[in-house]
Every structure is written in C-alpha cells, then in structure tokens.
Amino acid sequence: RLYGTFLHPNVFSQYLVMVFLVVFYLIQSHGLKRYQRVLLYCFLGIVAAALFKTYTRGAWIGLSAAFMFFLFIKNQFMKKVRYFIIAVAILAALLPTIQKRFSDVDVKQEDNLSSWHWRLQQWTRTADFVKENPIVGKGIGVFEVTYDIGVHNDYLRIAYETGFAGLVSYVGLMLYMLFVSFVKLRKAQTFADADRYKLSASLMIAFMIMSISDNLA
C-alpha cells in the first residue's frame, strides 16, 4: 500500500481524494489551452493510480459518491461521456484486486477480525466511553493518548473528546457548508459558477463519508 509522505495509506488516500476532485474541477475550467488540459488529465491519471494503490476502501467509496454527484449535477461538459465513465467505474469494481479488498468484510474470527468488524468493535467500545462524560468530553487529542489507537470514526472521536456539544457543532458546521453549496449551486447562472459550488459540495460529501470509517479530524 502506498504511504506517500504520510504516516498511513488511509491519510494519503484522503489527501488524494481532495486533489482528484480539485484537478477534475480545473480540467473543466474555461480558457485552458489544449496542452494544459492534456497535462491535467495525465496528472489526474497519476492521482487515480496512487489512490488505487492505497487500497483504502473508505476513500474509494467517498470519492465515488462525490464524483457521481459532480458528474450528474449541472454538468454540460460531461453530459456525453458520463455514462461511459460510470461503465468504466463498474468494470473497475470487478477487478480481482478490488473484489479481494472487499471480500474479507464478513470475516469474524476472534483472532482474525476483518477491518470492518474490528471497526464495529472499536466503535462499540468508544460509544461506551462517550457515556462517561457526554456533555463536554475529555479533551481534544485525549483518545489516542489514552488508548494508543485511533477511533476510525471522526464523529465518535469528536463525541468522546468534546462531548455532544462539540459533536453537534462539528456536524452542524459541515451540514451548513454543504447546505450553502447546494443553495448557491441551485442559483448558479453559469456552468462555471455551478462547477465551483459543486466542487465545494463534492469535497464535503467525500469528507463526511470518509469520516465514518477513518481518522480525518
């Protein structure tokens, strides 16, 4: 698995998701010269290849959801090829490497839990810990110091460290940014403006999905 300059492939993949969406947005910008667009497509391919080699399922799912949103909402540029892209994505999902990465989800042996069941176990434990100080939490950064491991769920981590007050603020901030992006997207008069707000919404969609199973905060 690729680490890049990060401590873990999951963190590298989350960074690559952001880069992928921004580069895809730039490709559709008006006024680009042909060679610039070609270079951006080449760079996008490199980013996609690196993201694939991180083998991070949460990032794959987050990017897929954000990318589908970007393709289907107010997108004149991709109207003729978006179904081709979806077909390619479906074929990619059939690759043995990707199928193998998702095939161990149901492994439940006590001495060999899948990463998914390990996460479920970790989330259950953390939910119990949250009850110990549910209002204001135990302090930012305390969970990893105390248990020497991440929660792999930002919502539970925020609840543990800052209580429900912090969790409501955190989720509320993300939902507010997403809502504002949707409102501005609906009112956009040009495709250029629409793409800008779609990028904001896409980044938030990817971020919120990836936060369910990884440590982004």
N, C-alpha and C positions, 0 to 999 in steps of 0.2 A: 504494500500500500504506500502511496506517495505521501510524504510529510511536508514537502516544500520547506519553508523556513519556520514552520510551526511545530508545536510540541506533539500534535496528534493529527492524523489524517482527517478526522471529523472537523477540526477547526480550519484546516486548509480547505476542505471542501466548502465550508460555509463562506469563506472568502471568495472562492472561485464562483460560487453561485451569484454573488454580488457583481463580480467582474463580468460574468457571462451576460447578465441582464443589461448592464450598462453598455457593454460593447454592442449588443444586439440593438439597443436603442440608438447608438451612434451610427450604426450601419444605415439606418433608415432616415438619417438626417439629410435635409436638402442641402445642395451646394457641394456635396462631396465629389471629388474627381474620381474617375474610374479606378485609378491605381490605389487611391486611398481606400475605396470600398473593398477592393480585392485584398489589400493588406489586412483590413479589419476582419474580413471573412477568414483569412488564414489564421489570424490571431485567435478568432473565435473557435476555430477547429482545435488549436492547441489547448485552449482553456477547457473545451469539452473533453478532450482526450485525458487531460490531467484530472479532471473531475471524475471521469470514469474510473481511473486508476486509484482513486482514493477509496473506492468500494464503500462509500458512505451512503447507506440506503435513505436516511432521512433527508440528505441533501438532494439525492435524485428525486425523491417524491416532492420536496419543496420546490425545486426548480421546474419540475414537470407541471405542477399546478400553476405556478406563476407564469410560465412560458405559454401555457394554453390560454390563460387569461389575456396575455399580451397579444397573442395571435388572433383571437376571435373578437375582441372589442375594438370597434372603430379603427380598423386596420386596412386601408386601401392598398398599401404596398404589398401585403402578404396574401391578399384575397385569393389569388390564383394558385398559390403554392402551399397554402397552409394545410390542405388535406394531404398533400404529398409528405409534408413534414410529420404529420400525425401518423401516416403509414410507416414512415421510417422509424418513428419512435416505438410503434407497436412491434415492428420487426426487431428492433434493438432489444426490446424486452424479452424476446425469445432466445437471445444469445445464451449459450450454456453458462457462461461466467455469471451473468446477471441472475439466471434462474437458480444457480447454485447458491448465490449470495442470499436469496430469499427462501431457499428450501429448508434452512435449519430453524425457521421461526418457531416450529412446534416442538423442538427438542426440549424435553422437560426432565431428563435425568438429573437427580440431585447433585451428582458430581460433574455434570456436563450440561448446565443450563445454556440455552441459546441466549444471544444478546438481548432478544426481545423479552424472554421470561426473566432474565436477570434484571432488566429494567423494571418490569412489573413488580418484582420482589423489592427492588430498591425504592420504588415509588410508594409501595405499601408501608414500608418502614418509615419513610420520610413523612408520609401523611400522619402517622402516629406521633412523630417527633413534633410536627407542627402544633398539635393539640397541647403541647407543654407550655407554649407561650404564643397563643394565636393572635393577639391584638397587635403587638409591635415587634414580635420576633426576637431573635437572639443576636442580631448584629450582622452587618454585611461581611461576607467572606468567612463567616464562622463555620459553615457546614464542612467545607473541605479541610479546614484546620482541625476540626473535631474528629472527622471520620476518614480523613486522608483519601477521599474519593469524591467525584462529582455526583450530583443527583441524577444527571442526564434528563432533566426536565426543568426548564427555567421557571415555570410557573410555581412548581413545588419549592424550588430553591428560594425564590423571592418570598413565598409564603413563610418558609422556615426562618429566613434571615430578617425579614422586615414585617412579618405578620400580614394579616388580611388587609390592613391599611395600606401597606406597601404594594401588595398584590393588586388591589383594586386600582391604585394609582398607575401601576405599571401596565396592566391590561387596558385600562381606560385611555392611557396615552397612545398605545398602539391602535386601538379601535378609533380614536379620534383622528389620527393621521390617515388611517385607511378610509374613514368616512369623508374627510375633506378631499382626499384624492378622487373618490367616487363622485362627489358633488361637482368638483371642478372638471372632471372628465365628462360628465353629462352636459355641462355648459360649454365645453370647448367648441370654438367656432372653426378651428383649423385642425388638420391631422397632426401638424407639428405640436400644437398645444396638447392635443389628445395623447400623443406619444409621451410627452413629458409627464403627464399625470398618470398614465398607465405604468410608466417606469416606477413612480413612487408607490402606486398600489401593488405592483408586482413584487417589489422589494419587501413590502410589508407582509404580503401573502406568504412569500417564501420564508421570511424571518419567523412569522408566527407558527408556521407548520414545523420548521426545523427546531423551534424552541420546545416542542412537545417531547422530543426524544434525545436532545443534546444540550450541551452547555454553551450557550451563546452569550448570556448576560455577563 
